[in-house]
Amino acid sequence: MQSVLHLVSGDESEQETTLTIAKNLLEDESGDIDDVAVVAQAGGIEAITSDGGFTEEVESLAENGASFKACANTLEMEGIDESELLGNAETVPEGAVEVTRLENEGYAYMRP
């Protein structure tokens, strides 16, 4: 199974919940989870930047197999440089399009 978490909220508690869910999915002992992707856009992009307050969590998730995808439109609108992204985040042209693409590939969609 594959899961995509859509990180769009600027609310810190929602960001923390999203990252915790990603961690729980990766730590699932059933062995059913093959991939966890976190797509960040809008206010959620802050959580995966060096100024976002979740550096340790994001880096740990990346080390444990989560992939992070950052919306290029959001980065441009917010004036955030790609060098500020954590977790070896890949920049994608548009976050919602990436979520849709992953869903079409069989990823289960989650938005805490």
C-alpha positions as CSV (number, residue, x, y, z in Angstrom):
1,M,0.0,0.0,0.0
2,Q,1.0,3.5,-0.7
3,S,-0.2,6.7,1.0
4,V,0.0,10.4,0.1
5,L,-0.5,13.0,2.8
6,H,-1.6,16.4,1.6
7,L,0.0,19.0,3.8
8,V,-1.8,22.3,3.1
9,S,-2.5,23.9,6.4
10,G,-0.4,26.6,8.0
11,D,-1.7,25.5,11.4
12,E,1.1,24.0,13.4
13,S,-1.0,21.4,15.1
14,E,-2.3,20.2,11.7
15,Q,1.2,20.1,10.4
16,E,2.4,18.1,13.5
17,T,-0.6,15.7,13.0
18,T,0.3,15.2,9.4
19,L,4.0,14.4,10.2
20,T,2.9,12.1,13.0
21,I,0.6,10.2,10.7
22,A,3.5,9.8,8.3
23,K,5.6,8.4,11.1
24,N,2.9,6.0,12.2
25,L,2.5,4.7,8.6
26,L,6.3,4.2,8.3
27,E,6.4,2.4,11.6
28,D,3.5,0.1,10.8
29,E,4.6,-3.4,11.6
30,S,2.2,-5.2,9.3
31,G,4.6,-4.6,6.4
32,D,1.7,-3.5,4.2
33,I,2.9,0.1,3.7
34,D,5.3,0.4,0.8
35,D,5.6,4.1,0.4
36,V,4.6,7.3,2.2
37,A,4.7,10.6,0.3
38,V,4.0,14.1,1.8
39,V,3.0,16.7,-0.7
40,A,3.3,20.2,0.8
41,Q,1.7,23.3,-0.6
42,A,0.0,26.6,0.5
43,G,0.6,27.1,4.3
44,G,1.8,23.6,4.7
45,I,5.0,24.3,2.9
46,E,6.4,26.0,6.0
47,A,6.5,22.6,7.8
48,I,9.2,21.3,5.4
49,T,11.4,24.4,5.5
50,S,14.4,25.0,7.7
51,D,12.3,27.8,9.5
52,G,9.3,25.6,10.0
53,G,10.0,24.2,13.4
54,F,9.8,20.5,12.3
55,T,13.4,20.0,11.1
56,E,14.1,16.9,13.3
57,E,10.7,15.3,12.4
58,V,11.0,15.9,8.6
59,E,14.7,14.8,8.5
60,S,13.9,11.6,10.5
61,L,10.9,10.8,8.2
62,A,13.0,11.2,5.1
63,E,15.7,9.0,6.6
64,N,13.1,6.4,7.3
65,G,11.7,6.4,3.7
66,A,9.1,9.1,3.4
67,S,9.4,11.3,0.3
68,F,8.6,15.0,0.4
69,K,7.3,17.0,-2.5
70,A,7.1,20.8,-2.5
71,C,4.8,22.8,-4.7
72,A,6.9,25.1,-6.9
73,N,3.9,27.5,-7.3
74,T,3.8,27.9,-3.5
75,L,7.6,28.3,-3.2
76,E,7.4,31.1,-5.8
77,M,4.4,32.8,-4.3
78,E,5.9,32.7,-0.8
79,G,9.4,33.7,-1.9
80,I,10.9,30.5,-0.5
81,D,14.2,29.2,-2.1
82,E,14.5,25.5,-2.7
83,S,17.6,25.4,-0.6
84,E,15.4,26.0,2.5
85,L,13.5,22.7,2.0
86,L,14.2,19.8,4.3
87,G,14.1,16.0,3.8
88,N,15.6,16.1,0.3
89,A,12.3,17.4,-0.8
90,E,11.6,17.2,-4.6
91,T,10.0,20.3,-6.2
92,V,6.9,19.5,-8.2
93,P,5.2,22.1,-10.5
94,E,1.9,22.0,-8.7
95,G,1.0,20.3,-5.4
96,A,-2.6,19.4,-6.3
97,V,-1.6,17.9,-9.6
98,E,1.0,15.8,-7.8
99,V,-1.5,14.5,-5.3
100,T,-3.9,13.6,-8.2
101,R,-1.1,11.9,-10.1
102,L,-0.2,9.8,-7.0
103,E,-3.8,8.9,-6.4
104,N,-4.0,7.7,-10.0
105,E,-1.0,5.5,-9.3
106,G,-2.8,3.9,-6.4
107,Y,-1.8,6.0,-3.5
108,A,-4.4,6.4,-0.7
109,Y,-5.1,10.1,-0.1
110,M,-5.1,11.5,3.4
111,R,-5.5,15.1,4.6
112,P,-5.5,15.4,8.3
